[in-house]
Amino acid sequence: MKPYQVIGIGNALVDVIAPASDAFLDQIDVQKGVMQLIDMDRAVALYGQIGPAREVSGGSAANTIAGFAHLSGRCGYIGKVRDDQLGAIFAHDLRAQGADYATIAAPASHPTETGRCIVLVTPDGERTMSTYLGATEFLGPDDIDSDQMAQTDWIYLEGYRFDGAASHEAFAKAIAACKGAGGRVAITLSDPFCVDRHRDAFRALIRADVDLLFANRAELLSLYQTQDFAAALRMAADDVAIVACTDSADGAHILTAGQHFQVPAVPTNVVDATGAGDLFAGAFMWGLVNEAAPDLCGHMGCIAASEVISHIGARPESNLRTLFAEHGVL
Amino acid sequence: MKPYQVIGIGNALVDVIAPASDAFLDQIDVQKGVMQLIDMDRAVALYGQIGPAREVSGGSAANTIAGFAHLSGRCGYIGKVRDDQLGAIFAHDLRAQGADYATIAAPASHPTETGRCIVLVTPDGERTMSTYLGATEFLGPDDIDSDQMAQTDWIYLEGYRFDGAASHEAFAKAIAACKGAGGRVAITLSDPFCVDRHRDAFRALIRADVDLLFANRAELLSLYQTQDFAAALRMAADDVAIVACTDSADGAHILTAGQHFQVPAVPTNVVDATGAGDLFAGAFMWGLVNEAAPDLCGHMGCIAASEVISHIGARPESNLRTLFAEHGVL
């Protein structure tokens, strides 16, 4: 048995969450529901325009790992913060949830700060994100410990981190060490625009090394440049051993070993959609390492996603095991 | 018409809110429901023991002013943060709510950090607070602008700030300037143990200068060193023009001009009791400056308190004016 079941690698961010109207999104000229990258000047200006906010640790893969840790899975996380107050908050929340987190923070003298994601939540529960990457952009191969990578069943790569060249190298180093020791590779496509920015790199990596692909409908359509969802699912299933594709209120599609499972979503009152895909992935992988059937893994993912969108913030607040039991999947 | 209706002076803190069990409170040896002061070493150690948290701007008087600003009252706040990330969060949240906030932050070279309050919320919704004061402890008379104090109808003093000698001087300077220009003085007793630490100073100030006293039952009993609540209310009414004393699920007592109003609490599901008294005071004062009758002011206070305890965090999330209208007090 390896010490770790999953190690996630991604953007270490603190979410700054504020309610906003649709009119405000228009006013600041952002596209609803997507993630845009912003620099520090824009982050400061935008922060000055939004209403009172609250700060909750986020980061896509970090949310996934937090969910996995919440379920008592053995896991770790790699992502870079700066040695500042937000960095301390990020590190605390991950460790307090039970995940290992040892990435060396950029020193206080570093010209960046800990990255943050300004999450504007509209009355319909949709989230629109503006991300200042800051220190997390500087994750490089030196932050990857090959010995640790050899000690995990899975690594989980966040697509967003494809936005940094040094992180491509970091991913390559992690994959080589993990696969060299018999481990497997999961990836999430993160965002349709992120896929658009890095389509070739994603496709090459997916065909070469990925065993488990997480995506949502828009991301998968973008990856395969088609409007035919069924065709995109088939292409993905040809590329990787396991496809887990979420489809908002229509639940999720799990394709593996020639089978195609459609898993219904778990209805809830959507308060803040942030983290739905992240928690789906965390719960799915927890089911997987505990040898649950693929459709049950999908059910677990949908239950966890439903929990996290029922409140503000992208980390679980209710006991997911209890929810799994209530839904009869545990 | 003066530019300000209320200016609050208090501890500028960011709340670090985490769920906790009663057993955990025993384990870390804190008394449930009260506020204890801790130093930075203890704050770091305690933070390392608690679970994943979220950060929301707090500070008792700051919450009161945020509630008053939320209601579109003309208001300001005085309290000291350091020039750091938590300080920026505190300042943003207050200004974004519509309050003036211009206190000069302690420089980044200052040996403290922005103060924070670790709020542990037990399953019953009760909050237990451990406060690292940090920079806020250094609020002194130089932070008080006498001209500004002359331009407000009311100043609102946070009892907690009695824990600092320089702040006594700051309060005295603020009171002199405010009263000298025909303004009035409100104070909140904050906490029974805080009353215990500064009873004589509180009593002297209340008799000499206070026009409006906010307290809860335990604080008022502590102030007058009695177990007879009715007697304590009478003594308070002899000391100040308006007494507004909350009594948890039993609502509030308003005593003024020889009258005694009992205002019922507004039932709700208590998620996090943090800020109940603060928002009561903010809404009460908003009623007062808008010349609502004393019992209506009390109703507004109870409605606002009910809103803030129905969710995590001590700042209003629902539209209080809408709630006032629904309850027929507007």
Boltz contact constraints between the chains, C-beta under 6 A:
constraints:
  - contact:
      token1: [A, 51]
      token2: [B, 96]
      max_distance: 6.0
  - contact:
      token1: [A, 52]
      token2: [B, 93]
      max_distance: 6.0
  - contact:
      token1: [A, 52]
      token2: [B, 96]
      max_distance: 6.0
  - contact:
      token1: [A, 52]
      token2: [B, 97]
      max_distance: 6.0
  - contact:
      token1: [A, 52]
      token2: [B, 315]
      max_distance: 6.0
  - contact:
      token1: [A, 54]
      token2: [B, 54]
      max_distance: 6.0
  - contact:
      token1: [A, 54]
      token2: [B, 56]
      max_distance: 6.0
  - contact:
      token1: [A, 55]
      token2: [B, 55]
      max_distance: 6.0
  - contact:
      token1: [A, 56]
      token2: [B, 54]
      max_distance: 6.0
  - contact:
      token1: [A, 84]
      token2: [B, 85]
      max_distance: 6.0
  - contact:
      token1: [A, 85]
      token2: [B, 84]
      max_distance: 6.0
  - contact:
      token1: [A, 85]
      token2: [B, 85]
      max_distance: 6.0
  - contact:
      token1: [A, 85]
      token2: [B, 86]
      max_distance: 6.0
  - contact:
      token1: [A, 86]
      token2: [B, 85]
      max_distance: 6.0
  - contact:
      token1: [A, 93]
      token2: [B, 52]
      max_distance: 6.0
  - contact:
      token1: [A, 96]
      token2: [B, 51]
      max_distance: 6.0
  - contact:
      token1: [A, 96]
      token2: [B, 52]
      max_distance: 6.0
  - contact:
      token1: [A, 97]
      token2: [B, 52]
      max_distance: 6.0
  - contact:
      token1: [A, 315]
      token2: [B, 52]
      max_distance: 6.0
